[in-house]
Amino acid sequence: MSSHLITWANKHKITLIYIQPGKPTQNAYVERFNRTARHEWLDLHEFESVEHAQLMATQWVWTYNNQRPNSAIGGVPPKTYLNAA
């Protein structure tokens, strides 16, 4: 699978930048999002199909971006912050 990604990236002139092994803090934003997704979405549902998982993911991401207060931006949802900018 990773060889397909590398081939695709090279074909589209995209440079892949890897984090150092054992250094998850170099990718803290994604690590934080992955943890939140696991605890607030994946751990709470049993999926009946891939389509069901995709539907639940879409609903969760919408809530995450539009309704969930974000302490890093003053306790407002990201969409509210974006609209105010």
FITORBA-596066 format. One record per atom (N, C-alpha, C, O): residue in one letter; x negated, y, z negated. Coordinates in steps of 0.05 Angstrom, whole numbers, plus 5000, padded with zeros to 4 digits. Last residue first. Layout:
<kevex=A c1=X c2=Y c3=Z> $
...
***
This chain:
<kevex=A c1=5280 c2=5716 c3=4776> $
<kevex=A c1=5254 c2=5727 c3=4786> $
<kevex=A c1=5258 c2=5745 c3=4810> $
<kevex=A c1=5238 c2=5755 c3=4821> $
<kevex=A c1=5327 c2=5693 c3=4765> $
<kevex=A c1=5322 c2=5718 c3=4752> $
<kevex=A c1=5297 c2=5732 c3=4763> $
<kevex=A c1=5293 c2=5756 c3=4760> $
<kevex=N c1=5324 c2=5644 c3=4791> $
<kevex=N c1=5344 c2=5664 c3=4800> $
<kevex=N c1=5338 c2=5692 c3=4789> $
<kevex=N c1=5344 c2=5712 c3=4802> $
<kevex=L c1=5285 c2=5619 c3=4759> $
<kevex=L c1=5280 c2=5625 c3=4787> $
<kevex=L c1=5299 c2=5647 c3=4798> $
<kevex=L c1=5290 c2=5665 c3=4811> $
<kevex=Y c1=5314 c2=5613 c3=4711> $
<kevex=Y c1=5289 c2=5629 c3=4711> $
<kevex=Y c1=5282 c2=5638 c3=4740> $
<kevex=Y c1=5275 c2=5661 c3=4745> $
<kevex=T c1=5354 c2=5579 c3=4728> $
<kevex=T c1=5361 c2=5606 c3=4717> $
<kevex=T c1=5337 c2=5624 c3=4718> $
<kevex=T c1=5339 c2=5647 c3=4726> $
<kevex=K c1=5323 c2=5534 c3=4741> $
<kevex=K c1=5339 c2=5548 c3=4762> $
<kevex=K c1=5347 c2=5576 c3=4753> $
<kevex=K c1=5346 c2=5595 c3=4769> $
<kevex=P c1=5300 c2=5519 c3=4691> $
<kevex=P c1=5284 c2=5529 c3=4713> $
<kevex=P c1=5299 c2=5544 c3=4734> $
<kevex=P c1=5290 c2=5564 c3=4744> $
<kevex=P c1=5337 c2=5543 c3=4633> $
<kevex=P c1=5333 c2=5523 c3=4654> $
<kevex=P c1=5316 c2=5535 c3=4677> $
<kevex=P c1=5318 c2=5559 c3=4682> $
<kevex=V c1=5299 c2=5572 c3=4578> $
<kevex=V c1=5320 c2=5574 c3=4598> $
<kevex=V c1=5316 c2=5552 c3=4619> $
<kevex=V c1=5293 c2=5542 c3=4622> $
<kevex=G c1=5258 c2=5577 c3=4542> $
<kevex=G c1=5282 c2=5562 c3=4534> $
<kevex=G c1=5305 c2=5564 c3=4553> $
<kevex=G c1=5328 c2=5559 c3=4546> $
<kevex=G c1=5212 c2=5601 c3=4564> $
<kevex=G c1=5230 c2=5616 c3=4546> $
<kevex=G c1=5256 c2=5603 c3=4539> $
<kevex=G c1=5274 c2=5617 c3=4530> $
<kevex=I c1=5184 c2=5564 c3=4592> $
<kevex=I c1=5193 c2=5588 c3=4606> $
<kevex=I c1=5214 c2=5603 c3=4590> $
<kevex=I c1=5232 c2=5616 c3=4601> $
<kevex=A c1=5174 c2=5521 c3=4560> $
<kevex=A c1=5151 c2=5534 c3=4572> $
<kevex=A c1=5159 c2=5560 c3=4586> $
<kevex=A c1=5142 c2=5577 c3=4591> $
<kevex=S c1=5223 c2=5498 c3=4548> $
<kevex=S c1=5210 c2=5515 c3=4528> $
<kevex=S c1=5186 c2=5530 c3=4539> $
<kevex=S c1=5179 c2=5551 c3=4528> $
<kevex=N c1=5279 c2=5496 c3=4585> $
<kevex=N c1=5251 c2=5490 c3=4587> $
<kevex=N c1=5236 c2=5509 c3=4568> $
<kevex=N c1=5236 c2=5533 c3=4572> $
<kevex=P c1=5343 c2=5465 c3=4584> $
<kevex=P c1=5326 c2=5486 c3=4575> $
<kevex=P c1=5296 c2=5478 c3=4576> $
<kevex=P c1=5290 c2=5455 c3=4569> $
<kevex=R c1=5375 c2=5437 c3=4639> $
<kevex=R c1=5358 c2=5431 c3=4616> $
<kevex=R c1=5341 c2=5455 c3=4609> $
<kevex=R c1=5326 c2=5465 c3=4626> $
<kevex=Q c1=5401 c2=5453 c3=4687> $
<kevex=Q c1=5415 c2=5456 c3=4661> $
<kevex=Q c1=5397 c2=5453 c3=4637> $
<kevex=Q c1=5402 c2=5464 c3=4616> $
<kevex=N c1=5369 c2=5447 c3=4733> $
<kevex=N c1=5390 c2=5467 c3=4733> $
<kevex=N c1=5402 c2=5472 c3=4705> $
<kevex=N c1=5412 c2=5494 c3=4700> $
<kevex=N c1=5331 c2=5406 c3=4731> $
<kevex=N c1=5323 c2=5431 c3=4743> $
<kevex=N c1=5344 c2=5453 c3=4739> $
<kevex=N c1=5337 c2=5477 c3=4742> $
<kevex=Y c1=5359 c2=5364 c3=4706> $
<kevex=Y c1=5332 c2=5372 c3=4696> $
<kevex=Y c1=5324 c2=5400 c3=4706> $
<kevex=Y c1=5313 c2=5415 c3=4692> $
<kevex=T c1=5404 c2=5359 c3=4738> $
<kevex=T c1=5407 c2=5368 c3=4711> $
<kevex=T c1=5380 c2=5378 c3=4700> $
<kevex=T c1=5379 c2=5399 c3=4687> $
<kevex=W c1=5377 c2=5339 c3=4784> $
<kevex=W c1=5393 c2=5364 c3=4786> $
<kevex=W c1=5397 c2=5375 c3=4758> $
<kevex=W c1=5393 c2=5399 c3=4754> $
<kevex=V c1=5354 c2=5292 c3=4764> $
<kevex=V c1=5337 c2=5314 c3=4774> $
<kevex=V c1=5352 c2=5340 c3=4775> $
<kevex=V c1=5341 c2=5361 c3=4769> $
<kevex=W c1=5401 c2=5262 c3=4754> $
<kevex=W c1=5383 c2=5270 c3=4732> $
<kevex=W c1=5365 c2=5293 c3=4740> $
<kevex=W c1=5361 c2=5312 c3=4725> $
<kevex=Q c1=5423 c2=5256 c3=4805> $
<kevex=Q c1=5438 c2=5270 c3=4784> $
<kevex=Q c1=5420 c2=5279 c3=4762> $
<kevex=Q c1=5423 c2=5302 c3=4752> $
<kevex=T c1=5381 c2=5226 c3=4829> $
<kevex=T c1=5389 c2=5252 c3=4840> $
<kevex=T c1=5405 c2=5268 c3=4819> $
<kevex=T c1=5400 c2=5292 c3=4817> $
<kevex=A c1=5382 c2=5180 c3=4797> $
<kevex=A c1=5358 c2=5197 c3=4798> $
<kevex=A c1=5365 c2=5225 c3=4808> $
<kevex=A c1=5356 c2=5245 c3=4797> $
<kevex=M c1=5432 c2=5159 c3=4809> $
<kevex=M c1=5426 c2=5168 c3=4781> $
<kevex=M c1=5402 c2=5186 c3=4780> $
<kevex=M c1=5401 c2=5205 c3=4765> $
<kevex=L c1=5423 c2=5148 c3=4863> $
<kevex=L c1=5444 c2=5166 c3=4855> $
<kevex=L c1=5439 c2=5177 c3=4827> $
<kevex=L c1=5441 c2=5201 c3=4822> $
<kevex=Q c1=5381 c2=5110 c3=4860> $
<kevex=Q c1=5377 c2=5135 c3=4874> $
<kevex=Q c1=5398 c2=5156 c3=4866> $
<kevex=Q c1=5392 c2=5180 c3=4863> $
<kevex=A c1=5407 c2=5069 c3=4832> $
<kevex=A c1=5384 c2=5082 c3=4820> $
<kevex=A c1=5379 c2=5109 c3=4833> $
<kevex=A c1=5372 c2=5129 c3=4820> $
<kevex=H c1=5445 c2=5056 c3=4871> $
<kevex=H c1=5454 c2=5065 c3=4845> $
<kevex=H c1=5431 c2=5080 c3=4831> $
<kevex=H c1=5435 c2=5101 c3=4819> $
<kevex=E c1=5411 c2=5037 c3=4912> $
<kevex=E c1=5428 c2=5060 c3=4917> $
<kevex=E c1=5438 c2=5073 c3=4890> $
<kevex=E c1=5439 c2=5097 c3=4888> $
<kevex=V c1=5390 c2=4992 c3=4888> $
<kevex=V c1=5372 c2=5014 c3=4894> $
<kevex=V c1=5389 c2=5040 c3=4898> $
<kevex=V c1=5381 c2=5061 c3=4890> $
<kevex=S c1=5436 c2=4972 c3=4836> $
<kevex=S c1=5424 c2=4970 c3=4862> $
<kevex=S c1=5405 c2=4993 c3=4866> $
<kevex=S c1=5403 c2=5010 c3=4849> $
<kevex=E c1=5448 c2=4978 c3=4783> $
<kevex=E c1=5461 c2=4956 c3=4797> $
<kevex=E c1=5449 c2=4951 c3=4825> $
<kevex=E c1=5451 c2=4929 c3=4836> $
<kevex=F c1=5407 c2=4992 c3=4728> $
<kevex=F c1=5415 c2=4998 c3=4755> $
<kevex=F c1=5426 c2=4974 c3=4769> $
<kevex=F c1=5415 c2=4952 c3=4767> $
<kevex=E c1=5417 c2=5016 c3=4665> $
<kevex=E c1=5412 c2=4991 c3=4680> $
<kevex=E c1=5423 c2=4996 c3=4708> $
<kevex=E c1=5446 c2=5004 c3=4711> $
<kevex=H c1=5387 c2=5071 c3=4629> $
<kevex=H c1=5405 c2=5060 c3=4649> $
<kevex=H c1=5397 c2=5032 c3=4659> $
<kevex=H c1=5373 c2=5026 c3=4660> $
<kevex=L c1=5348 c2=5093 c3=4596> $
<kevex=L c1=5376 c2=5095 c3=4588> $
<kevex=L c1=5396 c2=5081 c3=4606> $
<kevex=L c1=5420 c2=5079 c3=4600> $
<kevex=D c1=5297 c2=5093 c3=4617> $
<kevex=D c1=5302 c2=5076 c3=4593> $
<kevex=D c1=5332 c2=5075 c3=4585> $
<kevex=D c1=5340 c2=5058 c3=4569> $
<kevex=L c1=5302 c2=5130 c3=4660> $
<kevex=L c1=5297 c2=5102 c3=4665> $
<kevex=L c1=5305 c2=5084 c3=4641> $
<kevex=L c1=5317 c2=5063 c3=4644> $
<kevex=W c1=5315 c2=5181 c3=4630> $
<kevex=W c1=5330 c2=5170 c3=4652> $
<kevex=W c1=5326 c2=5139 c3=4655> $
<kevex=W c1=5346 c2=5124 c3=4653> $
<kevex=E c1=5284 c2=5199 c3=4589> $
<kevex=E c1=5310 c2=5211 c3=4592> $
<kevex=E c1=5327 c2=5198 c3=4615> $
<kevex=E c1=5350 c2=5205 c3=4618> $
<kevex=H c1=5236 c2=5169 c3=4590> $
<kevex=H c1=5252 c2=5170 c3=4566> $
<kevex=H c1=5280 c2=5181 c3=4570> $
<kevex=H c1=5298 c2=5172 c3=4556> $
<kevex=R c1=5218 c2=5174 c3=4644> $
<kevex=R c1=5222 c2=5147 c3=4632> $
<kevex=R c1=5241 c2=5149 c3=4608> $
<kevex=R c1=5259 c2=5133 c3=4605> $
<kevex=A c1=5217 c2=5229 c3=4651> $
<kevex=A c1=5234 c2=5213 c3=4668> $
<kevex=A c1=5239 c2=5186 c3=4656> $
<kevex=A c1=5262 c2=5175 c3=4656> $
<kevex=T c1=5177 c2=5243 c3=4614> $
<kevex=T c1=5205 c2=5253 c3=4611> $
<kevex=T c1=5224 c2=5236 c3=4627> $
<kevex=T c1=5246 c2=5229 c3=4617> $
<kevex=R c1=5133 c2=5217 c3=4637> $
<kevex=R c1=5142 c2=5209 c3=4610> $
<kevex=R c1=5171 c2=5218 c3=4606> $
<kevex=R c1=5187 c2=5203 c3=4595> $
<kevex=N c1=5130 c2=5244 c3=4686> $
<kevex=N c1=5135 c2=5215 c3=4686> $
<kevex=N c1=5145 c2=5206 c3=4658> $
<kevex=N c1=5163 c2=5190 c3=4657> $
<kevex=F c1=5118 c2=5296 c3=4667> $
<kevex=F c1=5143 c2=5291 c3=4682> $
<kevex=F c1=5150 c2=5261 c3=4681> $
<kevex=F c1=5173 c2=5254 c3=4676> $
<kevex=R c1=5068 c2=5286 c3=4645> $
<kevex=R c1=5090 c2=5297 c3=4628> $
<kevex=R c1=5116 c2=5291 c3=4641> $
<kevex=R c1=5135 c2=5282 c3=4628> $
<kevex=E c1=5039 c2=5270 c3=4690> $
<kevex=E c1=5041 c2=5252 c3=4668> $
<kevex=E c1=5065 c2=5261 c3=4650> $
<kevex=E c1=5080 c2=5244 c3=4640> $
<kevex=V c1=5042 c2=5317 c3=4721> $
<kevex=V c1=5055 c2=5292 c3=4731> $
<kevex=V c1=5059 c2=5273 c3=4708> $
<kevex=V c1=5080 c2=5260 c3=4706> $
<kevex=Y c1=5011 c2=5351 c3=4688> $
<kevex=Y c1=5038 c2=5358 c3=4696> $
<kevex=Y c1=5054 c2=5333 c3=4705> $
<kevex=Y c1=5077 c2=5330 c3=4696> $
<kevex=A c1=4961 c2=5325 c3=4682> $
<kevex=A c1=4979 c2=5328 c3=4659> $
<kevex=A c1=5008 c2=5335 c3=4667> $
<kevex=A c1=5026 c2=5325 c3=4655> $
<kevex=N c1=4916 c2=5304 c3=4706> $
<kevex=N c1=4941 c2=5303 c3=4720> $
<kevex=N c1=4964 c2=5307 c3=4700> $
<kevex=N c1=4984 c2=5293 c3=4701> $
<kevex=Q c1=4875 c2=5304 c3=4672> $
<kevex=Q c1=4871 c2=5318 c3=4697> $
<kevex=Q c1=4896 c2=5319 c3=4714> $
<kevex=Q c1=4898 c2=5334 c3=4734> $
<kevex=T c1=4891 c2=5271 c3=4632> $
<kevex=T c1=4896 c2=5300 c3=4628> $
<kevex=T c1=4890 c2=5316 c3=4653> $
<kevex=T c1=4899 c2=5339 c3=4655> $
<kevex=P c1=4875 c2=5220 c3=4644> $
<kevex=P c1=4902 c2=5228 c3=4652> $
<kevex=P c1=4907 c2=5258 c3=4648> $
<kevex=P c1=4926 c2=5269 c3=4660> $
<kevex=K c1=4823 c2=5192 c3=4654> $
<kevex=K c1=4826 c2=5221 c3=4649> $
<kevex=K c1=4854 c2=5230 c3=4658> $
<kevex=K c1=4857 c2=5247 c3=4676> $
<kevex=G c1=4812 c2=5141 c3=4672> $
<kevex=G c1=4813 c2=5146 c3=4643> $
<kevex=G c1=4816 c2=5175 c3=4635> $
<kevex=G c1=4812 c2=5182 c3=4612> $
<kevex=P c1=4781 c2=5161 c3=4732> $
<kevex=P c1=4792 c2=5139 c3=4716> $
<kevex=P c1=4790 c2=5146 c3=4686> $
<kevex=P c1=4770 c2=5155 c3=4676> $
<kevex=Q c1=4796 c2=5226 c3=4755> $
<kevex=Q c1=4776 c2=5207 c3=4746> $
<kevex=Q c1=4789 c2=5186 c3=4729> $
<kevex=Q c1=4808 c2=5191 c3=4714> $
<kevex=I c1=4843 c2=5234 c3=4809> $
<kevex=I c1=4834 c2=5240 c3=4782> $
<kevex=I c1=4813 c2=5219 c3=4774> $
<kevex=I c1=4812 c2=5197 c3=4785> $
<kevex=Y c1=4832 c2=5251 c3=4878> $
<kevex=Y c1=4837 c2=5232 c3=4857> $
<kevex=Y c1=4828 c2=5242 c3=4830> $
<kevex=Y c1=4809 c2=5257 c3=4827> $
<kevex=I c1=4860 c2=5280 c3=4932> $
<kevex=I c1=4842 c2=5285 c3=4910> $
<kevex=I c1=4850 c2=5267 c3=4886> $
<kevex=I c1=4873 c2=5268 c3=4877> $
<kevex=L c1=4863 c2=5275 c3=5001> $
<kevex=L c1=4872 c2=5264 c3=4976> $
<kevex=L c1=4851 c2=5269 c3=4954> $
<kevex=L c1=4827 c2=5264 c3=4958> $
<kevex=T c1=4878 c2=5319 c3=5051> $
<kevex=T c1=4856 c2=5310 c3=5034> $
<kevex=T c1=4868 c2=5300 c3=5008> $
<kevex=T c1=4882 c2=5314 c3=4994> $
<kevex=I c1=4907 c2=5309 c3=5113> $
<kevex=I c1=4912 c2=5315 c3=5084> $
<kevex=I c1=4890 c2=5303 c3=5068> $
<kevex=I c1=4883 c2=5279 c3=5071> $
<kevex=K c1=4915 c2=5300 c3=5168> $
<kevex=K c1=4894 c2=5318 c3=5158> $
<kevex=K c1=4900 c2=5328 c3=5130> $
<kevex=K c1=4897 c2=5352 c3=5124> $
<kevex=H c1=4947 c2=5259 c3=5182> $
<kevex=H c1=4960 c2=5285 c3=5180> $
<kevex=H c1=4941 c2=5306 c3=5168> $
<kevex=H c1=4949 c2=5328 c3=5160> $
<kevex=K c1=4912 c2=5216 c3=5181> $
<kevex=K c1=4925 c2=5222 c3=5206> $
<kevex=K c1=4937 c2=5251 c3=5206> $
<kevex=K c1=4937 c2=5265 c3=5226> $
<kevex=N c1=4901 c2=5215 c3=5126> $
<kevex=N c1=4880 c2=5222 c3=5145> $
<kevex=N c1=4892 c2=5230 c3=5172> $
<kevex=N c1=4883 c2=5249 c3=5184> $
<kevex=A c1=4952 c2=5199 c3=5106> $
<kevex=A c1=4940 c2=5224 c3=5098> $
<kevex=A c1=4918 c2=5233 c3=5118> $
<kevex=A c1=4917 c2=5256 c3=5126> $
<kevex=W c1=4956 c2=5147 c3=5130> $
<kevex=W c1=4976 c2=5168 c3=5136> $
<kevex=W c1=4964 c2=5196 c3=5129> $
<kevex=W c1=4967 c2=5215 c3=5145> $
<kevex=T c1=4913 c2=5121 c3=5105> $
<kevex=T c1=4914 c2=5124 c3=5134> $
<kevex=T c1=4933 c2=5146 c3=5142> $
<kevex=T c1=4926 c2=5162 c3=5160> $
<kevex=I c1=4928 c2=5125 c3=5051> $
<kevex=I c1=4903 c2=5137 c3=5060> $
<kevex=I c1=4903 c2=5141 c3=5090> $
<kevex=I c1=4895 c2=5162 c3=5100> $
<kevex=L c1=4976 c2=5095 c3=5053> $
<kevex=L c1=4976 c2=5123 c3=5045> $
<kevex=L c1=4951 c2=5138 c3=5055> $
<kevex=L c1=4953 c2=5160 c3=5065> $
<kevex=H c1=4955 c2=5045 c3=5067> $
<kevex=H c1=4975 c2=5058 c3=5084> $
<kevex=H c1=4976 c2=5088 c3=5078> $
<kevex=H c1=4977 c2=5105 c3=5096> $
<kevex=S c1=4924 c2=5034 c3=5022> $
<kevex=S c1=4911 c2=5037 c3=5048> $
<kevex=S c1=4929 c2=5051 c3=5068> $
<kevex=S c1=4920 c2=5066 c3=5085> $
<kevex=S c1=4962 c2=5026 c3=4983> $
<kevex=S c1=4946 c2=5050 c3=4982> $
<kevex=S c1=4931 c2=5055 c3=5008> $
<kevex=S c1=4926 c2=5078 c3=5016> $
<kevex=M c1=4984 c2=4976 c3=5000> $
<kevex=M c1=5000 c2=5000 c3=5000> $
<kevex=M c1=4983 c2=5025 c3=5000> $
<kevex=M c1=4988 c2=5044 c3=5015> $
***
